[in-house]
């Protein structure tokens, strides 16, 4: 008994010590934040604004959420896209900034973000200042951005991984059959291929068609920009890409992918000569994060505001972070609706969709907001399924050319382990009060009645989806159904089909919102806000959120979804508006 009390006492002391350490750590972080938050960087003369891979481009302030329990000193600095674009615009007329150097072998940014930055850099060159680029082992995304430079230099032992776009669809039917995992799947739309990997052992003709069209649309836009910047014809650039000439440095020069092979120190000397510095002088590089911090406090404020509500990530029911949670977004939308200083709202969507029920809740609240003030929609990398659904409240929809758009379709999918259990001598009997009290179980799957009703629910949800689209896009049910069926399109193609109104940036959507609100003197306010250190700590303490966050970081979004599907046999059937596609430049 004595040893028992000693053990209990030791545990109590340990808990107090850990609590004190956590409290001390939190207070220290607060002090560091308060001491460093007010300092402003001073920009020196003859500075070079430098874009490198130590920066990650994000859409929303809420995406900048470091974890207290899993910090990484090697994590890149997260910088808002709007701030990067603003920095490039400001640098055009800043006498202290002599030019921009792109030194990013890879760039952590989405496709439409890269498009926006590239366009801004093209405009920057019109000021007469230079944009140079240097690379070592350059990824395709790094080259897409760097090729905008007037002069591109490559290390003599470097390479450029220029190859085109692809997406690899992993098929799981053989796996689930082998291990006795049943998948009850109901979908509407032959192009709704999110569930196809569990139904087939190889890609369908419909999926091949839609992916081929999508990839060619996306690559065509990007390839044309790169070819134009490098002074190549379309056919010349295709030859270089198909032949993988970028992997050999001599070919990279010969076929005009780069201008010259030089060492990094020689590249630095070239910049010094360009701005009139002595070769022995230090080259003053300024990161985008530091440059932005040198002036960001001086942003104008006004009693009239245009709010930008960022909807980034998958759509879920309830409350949470690291995604679009219905309860949170209902609260944001209602606050914006009632705030008299907010004259118009821009909803910036970057989402592959998710829960149909959560999407419906968010759409309803957006419709109430629209009844009171202008609501303009702006698409980022993704506006698919539920992400497209919530856009149907908008007065006007802007898409980027390379946005993955549409995927008007619905599915439901839930696993069962009936065959696996039977193989191992496990079975179950059900005692119930009503005929369909247990219409689904992890040992028996869906009952025939459950399947019938689940199918009706999917069909009903699809009809509702299409109906909302017909009202917003002013088309017939048949017209939308013909381009729906779960098919995903590029933004360019979506504009041709009438699924969006204009191809344009977030800034254009903001300008349109202000115009509709009849205001020219306004400031921009973003939502959701970046959480405080205390709020982030409290969120990380939530074990379920933390567990899922760590798994997502380790597995990646797609593998995490697969894990979540197979590891939740006791969950109830739910209807999903979601697209699983991830098309990346690299």
Secondary structure by P-SEA (a helix, b strand, c coil): caaaaaaaaaaaaaaaaaaaaaaaaaaaaaaaaaaaccbbbbbbccccccccccbbbbccccccccccccccccccbbbbaaaaaaaaaaacccccccbbbbccccccccaaaaaaaaaaaaaaaaacbbbbbbbccccaaaaaaaccccbbbbcccbbbbbbbbbbbbbbcaaaaaaacccccccccccccccccccccccccaaaaaaaaaaaaaaaaaaaaaaaaaacccaaaaaaaaaacccccaaaaaaaccccccccaaaaaaaaaaaacccccbbbbbbcaaaaaaacccccccccccbbbbbbccccccccccccccaaaaaaaaaaaaacccccbbbbbbbcccccaaaaaaaaaaaaaaaacbbbbbbbcccccaaaaaaaccccbbbbcccccccccccbbbbbbaaaaaaaacccccccccccccccccccccccaaaaaaaaaaaaaaaaaaaaaaaaaacccaaaaaaaccbbbbcaaaaaaaccccccccaaaaaaaaaaaacccbbbbbbccccccaaaaaaaaaaaaaaaaaaaaaaccaaaaaaaaaaacccccbbbbbcccbbbbcc
